Amino acid sequence: MNADLEKQLCVTTEKEGVLLKLCLHILLFFRETDDTLPKRQVYLDILDEHCALTGDRYRWTANPKTEKFKRLKNGIGSYIHPRDWLLDQGSHKPWNLLYHGGENGCDASDIQVTAALRTTRSVRPGFILLQFPVDQFDGQTVGLPELAVKWCAALKPEHGYAGLRLAQSHCYADNAGSRYSVLFSRRFQGLDVGSPFSHTWSLTQSIKGADWLTILSDDFVRRLGGPEAVRQGMGDLPVLPYSGGLILQTGPLPLVGDVEKGQDMSAYKRVARIVEPIRCKDHRGPNMTDPTFFSEEEYRKWLARFSPQPE
């Protein structure tokens, strides 16, 4: 990744700290009915693996009851670990965990794990989000695609995606950080923007769209005509099978999709063409009145940026 681009996509202000930071991420969605104790054990194992991969550089967590930030004095073991409470809490009850490596509690960080099941009174799914520095896997024999296969086989998510993301501030995601992320997303189409919490309202029977890695459960694959139909549509692009679904990969590395430089996003568009029948068409856009933010119509157009356009 170009160092100048990384610097450009990191927004810091004196008052609000780090509002945005470019990162590599994977986001997996799961059904509330899949919130079982064995699955929670898998979330904890993935948390430990992320911690080991990033060198236990977590500086902040959230109290599991109050959700207030807590500074970690010496890594993940210096405060209440989710193993101390998540497995003892009854299945299908709301829960939330957060770890991140920002210097301050509000800072956006490229080292982060967030997982949550926010409500049991709707079909709103839960999720787990893992963020890494963009150079995390440089020179490594095992990269994010291989880890995605491993984690998906264990978790059996409904769907998900992975690629480049603008990590957002934990205190200002709905104002200053969002303004910058919208501006960046108009130029860099390969960047994922927005909060996974807001995504869960709309992604119960459909997916958000195409990314570097697009993760589909067996149910979604069947809705697309089955594995062979998906493979045929992918052509020479990689299709990674796991026990429970398929991962569609656009290429060896994620792309930022720089519109000003005319970066070729044809592989993303090929995946988008395949998944268009299951893409969410009525995703809730940001409810913002400032003209520098997305309107709902603009947001829907952005979500369809890789989709086949009507002639």
Stockholm file with secondary structure:
# STOCKHOLM 1.0

chainA/1-311         MNADLEKQLCVTTEKEGVLLKLCLHILLFFRETDDTLPKRQVYLDILDEHCALTGDRYRWTANPKTEKFKRLKNGIGSYIHPRDWLLDQGSHKPWNLLYHGGENGCDASDIQVTAALRTTRSVRPGFILLQFPVDQFDGQTVGLPELAVKWCAALKPEHGYAGLRLAQSHCYADNAGSRYSVLFSRRFQGLDVGSPFSHTWSLTQSIKGADWLTILSDDFVRRLGGPEAVRQGMGDLPVLPYSGGLILQTGPLPLVGDVEKGQDMSAYKRVARIVEPIRCKDHRGPNMTDPTFFSEEEYRKWLARFSPQPE
#=GR chainA/1-311 SS CCHHHHHHTCEEETTTEEEEEEEEEEEEEECGGGCCHHHHHHHHHHHHHHHHHTTSCCCEEECTTTCCEEECSSSGGGSCCGGGTTTTSCTTSCEEEEEECCSSTTCCCSSEEEEEECCSSSSCCEEEEEEECTTTTTTCSSCHHHHHHHHHHHHCCSEEEEEEEEEECSSSTTTHHHHHHHHHHHHBTTEECSCHHHHTTTCSSSBCCCCSEEEEEHHHHHHTTCHHHHHHHHTTSCEEEETTEEEEECSSSCCCCBTTTTCCCHHHHHHHHHHGGGBCSSCCCCCCCSTTSCCHHHHHHHHTTTSCCCC
#=GC SS_cons         CCHHHHHHTCEEETTTEEEEEEEEEEEEEECGGGCCHHHHHHHHHHHHHHHHHTTSCCCEEECTTTCCEEECSSSGGGSCCGGGTTTTSCTTSCEEEEEECCSSTTCCCSSEEEEEECCSSSSCCEEEEEEECTTTTTTCSSCHHHHHHHHHHHHCCSEEEEEEEEEECSSSTTTHHHHHHHHHHHHBTTEECSCHHHHTTTCSSSBCCCCSEEEEEHHHHHHTTCHHHHHHHHTTSCEEEETTEEEEECSSSCCCCBTTTTCCCHHHHHHHHHHGGGBCSSCCCCCCCSTTSCCHHHHHHHHTTTSCCCC
//
